[in-house]
Structure formats: structure tokens, C-alpha cells
């Protein structure tokens, strides 16, 4: 018997493409604007959301039959807050400098509408395994966009990837800089993240015209 049925597989793959939480549902834009100037920060935020949403969906699914409907939002906030605290403490222990950069934004995972939306729309009505897959899939879809945006913003804005120079030395004029290339400082500004996300949305809809909304 296969570990993943066709429906289970779609829970992971759909958010990576035709039901992406950022490019299709237009959720989680704030963090995409705020922390994608560096690829490392984008990767850490993506992994953090994978942990919080994957495990959070499991916890909410396990508790779904005992959570009073009137306080379900409060319970969901408590669960996600506890998981975010774990992420924050791990970052402080193993990546302190990065934790200072992401401190405010890691805290904002608590109010990330993708996470609260999956708790409410899926985990409260489905079993543990499918809820886990849904959480991993949506978090991965979110993370992929963050990493793509972070890749282009750091590469074109700083000429580096993960802090390592890949286009040459802009001071000594080596690599691409020797032929007149200059970093685009605008890529490091938050509005450019929105433009990059917009380009990704355009590319996605160009490849799949069924995603284009009719006026």
C-alpha cells in the first residue's frame, strides 16, 4: 500500500504551484517584503514556518474534538505562539546573529494568516496525517517563494548568495564588475520584493492561463 494516496500527494504538491499561498491566495506577503533581502534569512524563515505549520496542524488536529468552538481562535494562537517560542529559542542558541535580524519577524509568524488559515480551514476538520501533509505543503509553497525572492534580491542587490560573493569583487573590480556591472541597490528595498513577487505571479499565470481571474 502506498504511503501517500493521490489526494495526500496533492496536499503537498498543489501549494507548490497552482494553489500557492503567496502567488495564488496572496497571503503572507508581509514577511516576503520584510526578510527576503538576504537568502539566508529567507531560508531560515521558510524552515521556521515549515516547523510551525507542520507541527501546529498536527496539534490542532489532535485537539479538534475537544476544542470549544467559541475559543478555538485563542487555542490556535496559544499553539502557534508556543511553537514560535521554540523556534526563537533555537535560533538564539544556534544562530544568534541571524536571530537578531529575524527577531521581530519570527514573532510575527504567530499572526501569519497562512498558518491561522490552515488551522481553521483544514486541521480542525481532518485527521493528523492529512493535516500534517497540508501543513508541510502550504509551508513549503510559502517557503519556495521566499527563497526565490531572496535569491534574486541578494544576487542582484549585493552580488552575493548566502553572504558569499558570486559576481566578483565590486571594490577591486573583478568578475562581472570588471566589465562595468554594478549592483542594483533598489533590490534591497522592500518594494522590490513586491515587484519580484508580482513577476512570479505573472510568470505563473502566463504558464497556466486558468489561474487568471476574470473581471
Secondary structure, 3 states (H helix, E strand, C coil): CCCCCHHHHHHHHHHHCCCCCCCCCCCCHHHHHHCCCCHHHHHHHHHHHHHHHHHHHHHHHHHCCCCCHHHHHHHHHHHHHHHHHHHHHHHHHHCHHHHHHHHHHHHHHHHCHHHHHHHHHCHHHCCHHHHHHHHHHHHHHHHHHHHHHHHHHHHHHHCEECCEECCCCCCCCCHHHHHCCCCCHHHHCHHHHHHHHHHHHHHHHHHCHHHCCCC
